[in-house]
Amino acid sequence: MGAIQIHIKIGEIQTMSVTNWQTVPDDRQTMIETIGGVVVQDFGHISDGDKFSCTVTVTREDSEIIFGYWHNRTLVNVVDEGGAIYQNMRVKVKSYGFLQGFAKYLQINLEFWKL
């Protein structure tokens, strides 16, 4: 039995693999230090501001499509490993590089923003 390959879908691109899928909640509370104590400014959790981050492996051709989403600010649907669909997500490329030993494949660190 072969290893299970975990992947996600970004717009029309099916990734080869995904690692470190994380949700970064938009929790708008801040602790403000004052003389003799603290005050908490709390505007709640704004779910529309939540972000997701991960590292994906894709072919060079598919990376060009992802870079196009990023450059053109194209909103795309993202399907996570469990099959949940996140609609109209903005793609942000954080960094990228070749997969060591495989020049036809790239690893891209991404963020997806709800809008």
C-alpha positions in Angstrom: 0.0 0.0 0.0 1.5 3.4 -1.1 1.7 6.5 1.0 -1.3 8.8 1.0 -0.6 12.1 -0.8 -2.3 15.0 1.0 -3.2 17.9 -1.2 -5.5 20.9 -1.6 -7.1 22.7 -4.5 -6.4 26.4 -5.2 -8.6 27.7 -7.9 -8.0 25.3 -10.8 -4.7 24.0 -9.4 -4.5 20.6 -7.6 -1.3 20.7 -5.4 1.0 17.7 -5.3 1.3 18.0 -1.5 0.5 20.4 1.4 2.1 20.8 4.8 1.6 23.0 7.8 -2.0 24.0 7.1 -2.9 26.5 9.8 -5.8 28.8 10.6 -4.7 32.2 11.9 -7.8 33.7 13.6 -8.4 37.5 13.5 -8.8 38.0 17.2 -8.9 41.8 17.8 -8.1 42.1 21.4 -5.1 44.0 22.8 -3.6 44.3 26.2 -2.6 47.9 26.9 -0.2 48.4 29.8 -1.0 51.3 32.1 0.6 52.7 35.2 -0.5 50.3 37.9 -2.3 47.8 35.7 -3.6 46.8 32.3 -6.6 47.5 30.2 -7.9 45.1 27.5 -9.3 46.6 24.3 -11.5 43.9 22.8 -13.3 44.2 19.4 -13.9 40.4 19.3 -13.1 37.7 16.8 -13.7 38.8 13.2 -14.1 35.6 11.3 -14.0 37.4 7.9 -10.4 38.4 8.8 -9.2 34.9 9.5 -6.3 33.7 7.3 -5.0 30.3 6.4 -1.4 29.4 5.7 0.5 26.4 4.3 3.3 25.2 2.1 2.4 23.5 -1.1 4.4 21.6 -3.8 3.4 22.2 -7.4 4.8 21.9 -10.9 6.5 24.9 -12.4 3.5 25.3 -14.8 1.0 25.3 -11.9 3.2 27.7 -10.0 2.7 30.2 -12.8 -1.0 30.0 -12.4 -0.8 30.5 -8.6 1.6 33.5 -9.2 -1.0 34.9 -11.6 -3.7 34.7 -8.9 -1.3 36.6 -6.6 -0.2 39.3 -9.1 -3.7 39.9 -10.4 -5.4 39.7 -7.0 -7.7 37.1 -8.3 -10.2 35.7 -5.8 -10.3 31.9 -6.0 -12.0 29.0 -4.1 -9.7 26.9 -1.9 -10.5 23.3 -1.0 -8.7 22.0 2.1 -7.5 18.5 2.9 -10.8 17.6 4.5 -12.8 18.8 1.6 -14.1 22.1 3.1 -14.5 24.8 0.5 -13.5 28.4 1.2 -14.9 30.7 -1.4 -13.5 34.0 -2.8 -10.1 33.7 -1.1 -7.2 36.1 -1.9 -3.9 34.3 -2.5 -0.7 35.8 -1.0 2.7 34.3 -1.9 5.0 34.6 1.1 8.0 32.8 -0.4 8.9 30.1 -2.9 11.8 28.0 -4.1 12.7 24.9 -6.1 12.1 21.5 -4.5 15.6 20.3 -3.7 16.8 18.0 -6.4 13.7 18.6 -8.6 14.0 21.7 -10.7 10.6 21.2 -12.3 8.7 21.5 -9.0 8.4 24.4 -6.6 7.5 24.7 -2.9 5.4 27.8 -2.2 4.6 29.3 1.2 1.1 30.8 0.9 -1.6 32.7 2.8 -5.2 32.7 1.9 -7.4 35.6 3.1 -11.1 35.6 3.5 -12.8 38.6 1.8 
